[in-house]
């Protein structure tokens, strides 16, 4: 009997898969190739070359054809591999010269159980109540958070969803985060609210309807921007909005240009002159309210304060998508009428000033734990160096925002990274690229792994702990 080919144990992450020859591990990132563990994805080198596509540079010495690597190449953590267990130096510690300075870039892929995404969805449509559970595949993966100006916000992932619930919850949370971070579409449902399809850099789809634009501003802001455009063309304008509905005759913008009072009555909570809260519950109608008929927010008109037969009224939403024109009859009841062409232009102006509705996905993670030991023998010095601005942190070459306070907690716009930059391990956790760049002298002073420093050509010749290939990814600008 012939012995079965030997499986190899991969130690690139805590799962510690046994991989049969010709097969990959559970993460699909490592494989058993002819009796050795190799990376299946190429290490990505950024270049400022303007051409599209890029070229593949073999990574291991046995395959490399010796062609020169562009002088402006920047080694990213994409495809580099991890340092698990983290007593080892980072996969690549690469020296370079920028101007007159000797620099070191420490490259790794980090495993994040403590991570999530913040999703900004440009829409006035009501997605769900604040704090409502967000689900993917029926499992809870996050919640609705506070709405911001013209956008609804979701907070997804986090350690409690990834590892604190059932296996199904963790698995589906990880899958949703991975897809979102790699700019793929994900279908979400919100308890007590809507179904929404989210994809970074693309318009959201709410209950099957693609969103086209985000509001120009709240109702009050719209009045402030366009009051002068309406002066002389109409007697009253109401901009319907879930947050602040504006009334031009009462608004300070109207007062400044001597707008005459109209005796209008708005059903809502009056804030300051011309600004009303809670004219309706949130919904999918006019200006993010439940309204399908805007006249519902009007009370009786007051003749003693300016109401009169023939008074012309324009009601419009904050995106210009909904509008109506009315004329008061003898009983001071608004009657629908055709919108005059001169007013059509003002509605179109609102539309023109609305920005395209998009989804924004920010990956958020903490570069803490023992991965820092792959950078320096005294990990807290790395934290202090990043917080102090001495070490530049990037993710896949993209700029990140580092939160003040303790630790290295950062956020990055996933659309700024090369395609496919994020991976996963089935613990479950996401895998994201990280690069720490600092002066060589500062790196050595913090206790960096001096013996592991190599130059770019040396990195390509040596191939790292898990040989693979290197790929150039052009980026525009710098």
GIFEN-V602178 format. One record per helix or strand of 2 or more residues. SS is the DSSP state (@ for helix, = for strand). FROM is the first residue (numbers start at 1). LEN is the number of residues. If there is no record, write none. Layout:
{{SS | FROM | LEN} {SS | FROM | LEN}}
//
This chain:
{{= | 8 | 2} {= | 18 | 2} {= | 30 | 4} {= | 36 | 4} {= | 43 | 5} {= | 56 | 3} {= | 74 | 2} {= | 92 | 7} {= | 101 | 12} {= | 115 | 8} {= | 133 | 4} {= | 139 | 6} {= | 151 | 7} {@ | 159 | 5} {@ | 167 | 15} {= | 186 | 5} {= | 195 | 4} {= | 205 | 2} {= | 209 | 2} {@ | 219 | 12} {= | 236 | 5} {= | 245 | 3} {@ | 252 | 5} {= | 269 | 2} {= | 275 | 3} {@ | 286 | 3} {@ | 294 | 4} {@ | 303 | 3} {= | 312 | 6} {= | 323 | 6} {= | 334 | 4} {@ | 341 | 12} {= | 359 | 8} {@ | 369 | 6} {@ | 379 | 9} {= | 392 | 4} {= | 398 | 2} {= | 401 | 2} {= | 409 | 5} {@ | 414 | 3} {= | 423 | 3} {= | 429 | 11} {@ | 440 | 6} {@ | 450 | 3} {= | 453 | 2} {@ | 456 | 7} {= | 469 | 6}}
//
